[in-house]
Amino acid sequence: MTTQSQNLDGLFSHVTRRAFLGRTSLGLGAASLATLLGGNAISAGEAAGDAAATALPSAQGAARGIAPEFVGLPHWPARAKRVIFLCMAGGPSHFETFDPKPKLAAMHGQPIPESFTAGQPIAQLQGQKLVCQAPLFAFKRFGRSGLEISEELPHIGSMADELCIVRSLHTDQINHDPAHTVMNTGTSISGRPSMGAWTVYGLGSEAADYPGFVVLTSISKDGRNPQPIAARQWHSGFLPSRFQGVAFSSHGDPVHYLTNPPGIARDGQGRLIGAINRLDALRNEALADPEIATRIAQYEMAFRMQTSVPELMDIADEPQHVLDLYGANGADGSFAYNCLLARRMAERGVRFIQLYHRDWDHHNDLQKFFRICARDCDRATAALIADLRQRGMLDDTLIVWGGEFGRTPMAQTNKGGVGRDHHMRAFSMFLTGGGIRGGMTFGETDDLGYHAAVNPVHVHDLHATMLHLLGVDHTRLVYRYQGRDFRLTDVAGEVVRPILA
């Protein structure tokens, strides 16, 4: 037998095997795709009354031969069905939010003891005199729990009995981009999957007509400098690309090329997508390539999103009292509007929702710029918590609020007034809902807020706890790549059990 004949025989054998597996029990991949998309394309389209969706192939037809691409967890009954991660990009100061420091106030203007700073990484204060800076705002006790929260965050304070404030977080990186990468992917090495991608990979999505992982960004109209956020912060890394986050714009077209160009009718587009997907499915029977599976799923998803996304983004159906609760003034791209969209996405089954507010990098004039950010985020954050609670959704929605690191107890004096530099050794975040104990603080920093001194919590521990509440053992959510098993928490991470309800 010639080499050419052997190659052909091998190819036909391969195709036949894939075809057989693809047709057995309606296709091994059909169940995967149908579960991931929350049902097949026809049923989703017909449920929406969209007859044109019937031009798409059904999930069982399009997905023949597609190998399962998500794990199909949970490992145990989940406390949370979804995550809303409110990212305060730039690094809010714990001294002006959730960690009052009377000793730091008493030492205001004095040199910080060298015992705190010796051998420690410093971002922009190298070679400068390191002087203690007192907290710039007063703290107040809120709720029955008496949690101490900045007076500049009264709406968040009104939710005190729902919150767990973690005061002892720490991270590995002192500059913004690598610290964002650690917060989002568990490592400063670019190219690893994001926490949202890992979550959807493990659990799939309950949203039939939306991506399982959605990202929204907002900035202050009069803030300091918008923190640049790279799209790789919500990328799927080496996971199949169907799990990456989809960035929605909260003004203009929410997704690029969402609307059809003139002359393109929806029913004709549906027939075209159906034909392309059938061709892709035939190709995938031979190759079983996860990126072909992604292409099939995403063509179908994009087709459905042309109807579902405009409906999602249009808040005209929201009662006035809800708009007033959030402080939303239409589709203006504000954090308030994005928080309202987050609630609407949660109702529609989106698994992981990430909201960025990009103006918390306060190297100078901290008092002024902090108040601008508080104006943008305080009311809307509390509204999201209250709205989910009154709808009965807070118990199974995990909300996380915080930045990529904290700020220094030392003053940074620049043109425009005093600020604080980057700080990686200690910072604060809060968690609420989804199996979290409310009305408590966890962990402590030292007297000057420099180090996480009691019950330190690394970003790996935060990720492990988040996955635990979603019903996932972080040590068992793995993906083999280049000969090694990878996970979100790498080789570290412990669930922070005292904060669990």
Phi and psi in degrees as a GROMACS rama.xvg file:
@    title "Ramachandran Plot"
@    xaxis  label "Phi"
@    yaxis  label "Psi"
@TYPE xy
-75.9137  161.049  THR-2
-60.1422  -39.0434  THR-3
-62.3739  -43.1009  GLN-4
-63.6583  -41.2743  SER-5
-60.3096  -43.1948  GLN-6
-62.4482  -42.0789  ASN-7
-65.0654  -43.1791  LEU-8
-60.6054  -41.4294  ASP-9
-63.2804  -40.1944  GLY-10
-64.0672  -47.2814  LEU-11
-64.3657  -37.629  PHE-12
-61.7661  -41.9578  SER-13
-63.396  -47.179  HIS-14
-62.3459  -43.791  VAL-15
-61.4771  -43.0597  THR-16
-61.5733  -45.3194  ARG-17
-65.1362  -41.0378  ARG-18
-63.0041  -42.0959  ALA-19
-60.5981  -48.5334  PHE-20
-62.7578  -37.1302  LEU-21
-67.4092  -28.1566  GLY-22
-95.6286  -10.9122  ARG-23
-73.838  130.288  THR-24
50.9347  43.8985  SER-25
67.0698  15.4685  LEU-26
99.1736  124.071  GLY-27
-60.6718  -37.3502  LEU-28
-77.77  -19.6996  GLY-29
-60.9317  -43.9765  ALA-30
-62.1215  -40.6227  ALA-31
-60.9331  -50.792  SER-32
-65.7948  -43.0702  LEU-33
-62.7486  -41.0089  ALA-34
-66.7889  -44.0118  THR-35
-61.8312  -39.0253  LEU-36
-90.3934  0.320102  LEU-37
75.1516  22.734  GLY-38
130.845  167.637  GLY-39
-81.188  166.564  ASN-40
-64.2714  -35.6808  ALA-41
-66.8607  -48.0253  ILE-42
-63.3769  -38.7263  SER-43
-64.2224  -42.2912  ALA-44
-68.4649  -42.2353  GLY-45
-67.9121  -36.2613  GLU-46
-62.0186  -29.9766  ALA-47
-86.6585  1.28116  ALA-48
73.08  25.5043  GLY-49
-104.606  96.2062  ASP-50
-64.9597  -25.6859  ALA-51
-66.1814  -23.3782  ALA-52
-65.157  -19.4732  ALA-53
-68.7685  -10.3184  THR-54
-73.6751  -16.6792  ALA-55
-78.516  149.95  LEU-56
-68.5746  150.869  PRO-57
-68.7438  163.105  SER-58
-58.7446  -40.1228  ALA-59
-68.9421  -29.3362  GLN-60
-78.0499  -43.8679  GLY-61
-72.8826  -29.0235  ALA-62
-97.8401  11.384  ALA-63
-54.6332  126.695  ARG-64
83.4197  0.822891  GLY-65
-80.5262  123.876  ILE-66
-70.5053  148.608  ALA-67
-56.2718  136.501  PRO-68
-122.437  -2.59156  GLU-69
-126.35  157.928  PHE-70
-76.034  -31.2401  VAL-71
79.7161  38.0053  GLY-72
-79.154  178.891  LEU-73
-93.3692  168.362  PRO-74
-78.3454  -26.4668  HIS-75
-150.573  167.659  TRP-76
-56.5703  127.764  PRO-77
-81.1611  144.681  ALA-78
-85.58  -30.6697  ARG-79
-119.557  138.221  ALA-80
-92.8339  -22.5828  LYS-81
-151.611  163.77  ARG-82
-126.146  135.32  VAL-83
-116.735  110.351  ILE-84
-104.495  110.957  PHE-85
-94.8722  102.867  LEU-86
-94.7362  113.15  CYS-87
-91.7341  82.301  MET-88
-68.5354  131.967  ALA-89
119.193  -26.1485  GLY-90
95.8499  86.983  GLY-91
-62.6742  144.449  PRO-92
-74.3327  126.545  SER-93
-68.1012  -22.76  HIS-94
-73.1322  -19.5744  PHE-95
-111.288  8.2182  GLU-96
-124.398  -68.3661  THR-97
-131.883  4.98958  PHE-98
-134.983  81.5023  ASP-99
-66.7483  140.588  PRO-100
-134.064  86.9305  LYS-101
-61.5323  -33.2925  PRO-102
-65.6473  -39.5102  LYS-103
-64.343  -39.6266  LEU-104
-63.3377  -39.8746  ALA-105
-66.9578  -27.5647  ALA-106
-97.2089  12.4798  MET-107
-52.8282  129.305  HIS-108
86.786  -10.0364  GLY-109
-89.8858  153.662  GLN-110
-61.5029  138.064  PRO-111
-73.1306  135.259  ILE-112
-56.0641  137.278  PRO-113
-62.4562  -23.4002  GLU-114
-61.7232  -23.6794  SER-115
-81.7348  -36.9499  PHE-116
-105.19  -13.9312  THR-117
-59.89  125.558  ALA-118
74.5459  6.67994  GLY-119
-91.8605  145.064  GLN-120
-68.3729  139.313  PRO-121
-131.341  139.605  ILE-122
-84.7129  -75.1956  ALA-123
-111.858  4.06211  GLN-124
-100.351  13.5163  LEU-125
-58.7567  134.271  GLN-126
75.2959  3.27952  GLY-127
-102.547  159.192  GLN-128
-69.3645  125.96  LYS-129
-95.4675  109.024  LEU-130
-120.23  137.679  VAL-131
-64.8763  137.307  CYS-132
-118.812  117.549  GLN-133
-63.8794  153.873  ALA-134
-54.1322  138.258  PRO-135
-86.9676  -10.2918  LEU-136
-132.066  153.785  PHE-137
-76.5829  156.644  ALA-138
-107.885  154.886  PHE-139
-136.474  147.638  LYS-140
-85.6928  132.32  ARG-141
-120.951  147.132  PHE-142
70.9561  178.994  GLY-143
-64.3679  -29.8379  ARG-144
-74.5344  -20.8571  SER-145
70.2171  27.4545  GLY-146
-61.6567  136.634  LEU-147
-87.2834  118.349  GLU-148
-136.576  147.855  ILE-149
-54.8551  140.216  SER-150
-63.8773  -17.4947  GLU-151
-78.6078  -3.38794  GLU-152
-123.505  57.5293  LEU-153
-67.9185  -32.392  PRO-154
-70.4576  -44.2432  HIS-155
-60.7041  -39.893  ILE-156
-57.9824  -35.0246  GLY-157
-65.7775  -16.7377  SER-158
-97.52  12.9808  MET-159
-51.4026  -40.8889  ALA-160
-72.0768  -8.24944  ASP-161
-96.0597  -11.3592  GLU-162
-100.531  146.102  LEU-163
-113.843  111.983  CYS-164
-92.9097  118.465  ILE-165
-96.8836  115.6  VAL-166
-100.159  2.56802  ARG-167
-123.178  29.5286  SER-168
-71.4668  151.76  LEU-169
-151.046  160.118  HIS-170
-138.404  -176.072  THR-171
-103.718  -11.9309  ASP-172
-127.501  144.866  GLN-173
-107.42  -6.18377  ILE-174
-113.971  157.1  ASN-175
-58.8818  -58.68  HIS-176
-59.928  -49.7584  ASP-177
-64.9573  -31.9218  PRO-178
-69.7904  -38.1955  ALA-179
-60.0844  -40.2287  HIS-180
-65.0113  -39.627  THR-181
-63.1638  -46.2966  VAL-182
-63.2012  -35.5271  MET-183
-89.5554  -31.2622  ASN-184
-123.101  -8.07603  THR-185
84.6599  1.98916  GLY-186
-152.458  157.233  THR-187
-86.8212  -2.19314  SER-188
-78.4275  120.643  ILE-189
-66.8998  150.053  SER-190
99.1937  0.533394  GLY-191
-88.543  156.478  ARG-192
-65.4362  145.822  PRO-193
-81.3976  163.912  SER-194
-62.4636  -35.1721  MET-195
-66.251  -39.942  GLY-196
-64.4967  -43.2432  ALA-197
-59.663  -41.5  TRP-198
-63.2061  -46.4561  THR-199
-71.28  -33.712  VAL-200
-59.9122  -40.7388  TYR-201
-77.8701  -36.3114  GLY-202
-116.15  -11.8358  LEU-203
70.9405  -162.988  GLY-204
-137.747  149.568  SER-205
-93.8756  0.0260831  GLU-206
-92.2018  117.918  ALA-207
-78.388  -31.7089  ALA-208
-116.674  12.7793  ASP-209
-139.113  157.247  TYR-210
-61.897  155.284  PRO-211
-75.214  -16.7213  GLY-212
-138.119  115.759  PHE-213
-125.786  142.683  VAL-214
-124.882  135.001  VAL-215
-128.406  142.044  LEU-216
-124.412  150.535  THR-217
-145.055  158.705  SER-218
-137.302  161.123  ILE-219
-79.6819  141.27  SER-220
-68.0464  -26.7091  LYS-221
-128.812  31.1651  ASP-222
-80.3145  -171.525  GLY-223
-75.7565  -88.6731  ARG-224
-134.399  120.75  ASN-225
-58.515  128.877  PRO-226
-71.5871  123.068  GLN-227
-68.5356  135.461  PRO-228
-124.724  117.947  ILE-229
-80.7984  144.704  ALA-230
-61.1604  -21.8619  ALA-231
-67.5833  -10.8363  ARG-232
-69.3268  -18.3059  GLN-233
-122.84  25.6934  TRP-234
-80.7714  164.669  HIS-235
-90.1412  -5.76782  SER-236
58.1026  -127.605  GLY-237
-88.1406  -2.24642  PHE-238
-71.3125  157.321  LEU-239
-52.071  141.413  PRO-240
-68.5548  -11.3649  SER-241
-64.7012  -15.6949  ARG-242
-93.6903  -1.0367  PHE-243
-72.7206  157.127  GLN-244
-71.1098  149.618  GLY-245
-110.377  119.793  VAL-246
-81.3565  122.928  ALA-247
-99.7234  136.151  PHE-248
-85.8934  134.196  SER-249
-92.0047  11.9957  SER-250
-148.269  151.512  HIS-251
71.2921  -155.254  GLY-252
-65.4563  123.47  ASP-253
-62.2353  -32.6669  PRO-254
-132.839  136.917  VAL-255
-57.1306  138.532  HIS-256
61.0892  29.6017  TYR-257
-70.281  -37.4913  LEU-258
-89.2303  148.836  THR-259
-73.8615  144.374  ASN-260
-68.8123  161.669  PRO-261
-54.8249  138.016  PRO-262
91.1212  -6.03627  GLY-263
-104.024  112.783  ILE-264
-88.3698  152.702  ALA-265
-65.5806  -39.2226  ARG-266
-67.4981  -37.8471  ASP-267
-66.4364  -39.4051  GLY-268
-63.6376  -39.0944  GLN-269
-60.7688  -42.4474  GLY-270
-65.097  -38.9629  ARG-271
-63.1169  -46.6905  LEU-272
-63.2429  -39.6984  ILE-273
-60.4627  -42.7321  GLY-274
-65.1522  -43.8677  ALA-275
-61.5497  -42.4805  ILE-276
-68.1268  -34.5606  ASN-277
-65.7093  -39.1441  ARG-278
-65.0948  -43.5006  LEU-279
-61.6611  -38.7549  ASP-280
-64.6863  -39.9132  ALA-281
-62.3425  -42.6515  LEU-282
-63.1541  -39.1686  ARG-283
-70.8917  -24.3549  ASN-284
-60.3711  -32.4102  GLU-285
-84.9527  -33.5987  ALA-286
-108.266  -25.6171  LEU-287
48.4173  49.4738  ALA-288
-91.7237  121.852  ASP-289
-59.8089  -26.3416  PRO-290
-74.1848  -28.0741  GLU-291
-69.365  -41.4021  ILE-292
-58.6658  -41.9345  ALA-293
-60.7081  -44.5558  THR-294
-60.3805  -43.2577  ARG-295
-61.3573  -51.0334  ILE-296
-62.703  -40.134  ALA-297
-75.21  -31.8103  GLN-298
-60.1201  -46.0263  TYR-299
-66.2016  -43.7762  GLU-300
-61.2316  -45.0411  MET-301
-61.2723  -38.0902  ALA-302
-62.1656  -45.4099  PHE-303
-69.7273  -33.96  ARG-304
-64.1751  -23.6158  MET-305
-61.3849  -26.0274  GLN-306
-97.5068  -42.6658  THR-307
-74.5253  -38.7492  SER-308
-69.0118  -46.0787  VAL-309
-57.2017  -37.0937  PRO-310
-65.0698  -40.0097  GLU-311
-61.9528  -45.2357  LEU-312
-77.7274  -15.9387  MET-313
-87.5639  107.315  ASP-314
-94.706  17.0565  ILE-315
-62.3125  -23.1863  ALA-316
-85.0474  -0.764805  ASP-317
-79.8236  134.099  GLU-318
-60.7495  153.517  PRO-319
-61.3763  -35.0534  GLN-320
-66.9594  -28.1196  HIS-321
-73.0994  -44.04  VAL-322
-59.3926  -40.5605  LEU-323
-66.7378  -37.0876  ASP-324
-58.007  -46.216  LEU-325
-80.2383  -21.9843  TYR-326
74.829  30.8671  GLY-327
-86.3898  135.852  ALA-328
-121.881  53.3118  ASN-329
86.6319  -172.315  GLY-330
-81.0183  71.8502  ALA-331
-104.958  5.48088  ASP-332
75.565  8.26499  GLY-333
-76.4904  165.382  SER-334
-63.8574  -34.7211  PHE-335
-62.4663  -46.041  ALA-336
-62.2301  -42.1224  TYR-337
-66.0632  -35.9517  ASN-338
-64.2379  -39.9043  CYS-339
-64.8252  -41.0878  LEU-340
-61.7697  -37.1522  LEU-341
-59.9824  -42.9508  ALA-342
-63.2738  -40.7128  ARG-343
-65.6405  -37.7817  ARG-344
-65.5701  -41.7409  MET-345
-60.0033  -41.3738  ALA-346
-62.1122  -29.289  GLU-347
-93.4428  4.58509  ARG-348
95.4784  9.77529  GLY-349
-66.0301  131.342  VAL-350
-78.1631  -43.3878  ARG-351
-134.064  120.649  PHE-352
-122.196  125.213  ILE-353
-122.824  122.21  GLN-354
-113.994  126.049  LEU-355
-105.185  130.307  TYR-356
-111.567  123.138  HIS-357
-104.935  27.1497  ARG-358
-127.125  28.851  ASP-359
-99.6305  19.6847  TRP-360
-94.8104  87.8968  ASP-361
-105.746  76.4898  HIS-362
-77.3332  -21.1306  HIS-363
-144.382  157.249  ASN-364
46.2265  47.4826  ASP-365
-57.9851  -40.9045  LEU-366
-59.4366  -45.5343  GLN-367
-66.9748  -51.2293  LYS-368
-72.9271  -31.5522  PHE-369
-61.2992  -43.4454  PHE-370
-63.3309  -35.4037  ARG-371
-63.0685  -45.8897  ILE-372
-66.124  -39.2369  CYS-373
-63.3813  -40.0356  ALA-374
-59.3376  -40.5708  ARG-375
-70.9203  -39.4092  ASP-376
-108.601  -27.4005  CYS-377
-63.2523  -57.2693  ASP-378
-63.3795  -45.156  ARG-379
-65.8871  -38.4408  ALA-380
-62.4188  -47.755  THR-381
-63.7063  -37.0599  ALA-382
-63.1625  -41.9787  ALA-383
-59.9657  -44.9339  LEU-384
-62.4532  -48.0056  ILE-385
-65.6787  -39.7401  ALA-386
-65.1786  -44.6092  ASP-387
-63.8283  -39.059  LEU-388
-63.2217  -45.8987  ARG-389
-71.6751  -19.1083  GLN-390
-90.277  1.64908  ARG-391
74.9523  20.9497  GLY-392
-107.923  -10.4194  MET-393
-67.4271  -33.4623  LEU-394
-62.311  -26.4908  ASP-395
-118.461  22.0836  ASP-396
-122.67  119.575  THR-397
-90.6692  122.072  LEU-398
-109.677  131.166  ILE-399
-123.122  132.261  VAL-400
-128.785  124.064  TRP-401
164.315  178.752  GLY-402
-107.787  -167.875  GLY-403
-84.762  -20.7607  GLU-404
-163.974  -171.447  PHE-405
-108.175  -156.304  GLY-406
-130.861  160.208  ARG-407
-74.5203  149.625  THR-408
-73.3743  -10.2567  PRO-409
-89.307  147.842  MET-410
-74.5358  144.166  ALA-411
-117.053  114.065  GLN-412
-101.059  115.674  THR-413
-129.918  171.848  ASN-414
-58.3899  127.32  LYS-415
104.263  4.45881  GLY-416
105.789  174.408  GLY-417
-73.8083  143.49  VAL-418
-139.379  -163.474  GLY-419
-135.381  145.626  ARG-420
-85.3289  173.147  ASP-421
-61.3781  148.501  HIS-422
-148.944  127.534  HIS-423
-106.546  -12.8297  MET-424
-81.8568  -17.3223  ARG-425
-163.32  138.381  ALA-426
-163.247  170.736  PHE-427
-117.81  148.468  SER-428
-143.12  164.186  MET-429
-125.445  152.447  PHE-430
-125.156  150.107  LEU-431
-154.485  159.35  THR-432
73.3609  -174.986  GLY-433
47.9506  39.9006  GLY-434
93.5474  10.4853  GLY-435
-94.5019  138.129  ILE-436
-70.7705  129.781  ARG-437
-93.3684  164.001  GLY-438
69.3896  35.786  GLY-439
-145.432  158.749  MET-440
-113.516  154.926  THR-441
-135.421  134.374  PHE-442
79.2104  161.702  GLY-443
-144.037  151.022  GLU-444
-96.5727  169.917  THR-445
-69.6981  -177.569  ASP-446
-59.5655  -27.6373  ASP-447
-105.275  5.75312  LEU-448
70.5408  23.6565  GLY-449
-87.5325  -47.844  TYR-450
-114.315  147.907  HIS-451
-72.2829  106.591  ALA-452
-99.7998  -34.4099  ALA-453
-123.277  127.483  VAL-454
51.1572  57.597  ASN-455
-61.5771  143.476  PRO-456
-124.516  113.581  VAL-457
-82.5879  162.259  HIS-458
-56.3  -36.3655  VAL-459
-58.6524  -38.6576  HIS-460
-68.1779  -37.9896  ASP-461
-60.1625  -46.239  LEU-462
-64.2132  -42.1583  HIS-463
-60.9808  -39.6585  ALA-464
-69.3343  -42.2747  THR-465
-58.9115  -48.4267  MET-466
-64.5172  -39.0557  LEU-467
-57.3442  -44.5656  HIS-468
-67.3663  -25.5332  LEU-469
-82.4842  0.813299  LEU-470
87.7708  20.8358  GLY-471
-119.597  129.973  VAL-472
-79.9112  113.361  ASP-473
-63.03  -23.4012  HIS-474
-79.0174  -13.1914  THR-475
-111.629  -3.57464  ARG-476
-90.311  91.4681  LEU-477
-127.91  159.503  VAL-478
-141.606  126.391  TYR-479
-84.9495  127.001  ARG-480
-147.135  128.104  TYR-481
51.0748  42.5699  GLN-482
81.0764  9.24405  GLY-483
-136.234  144.294  ARG-484
-82.8362  122.768  ASP-485
-107.531  154.707  PHE-486
-148.16  166.882  ARG-487
-60.1541  -38.4735  LEU-488
-92.8656  10.8751  THR-489
55.4442  -116.522  ASP-490
-116.161  21.38  VAL-491
-131.912  -163.598  ALA-492
95.2254  127.702  GLY-493
-130.897  138.325  GLU-494
-65.6301  132.625  VAL-495
-86.7499  82.7301  VAL-496
-68.4647  -30.5453  ARG-497
-62.8694  -17.9413  PRO-498
-93.2102  -0.514606  ILE-499
-84.676  139.394  LEU-500
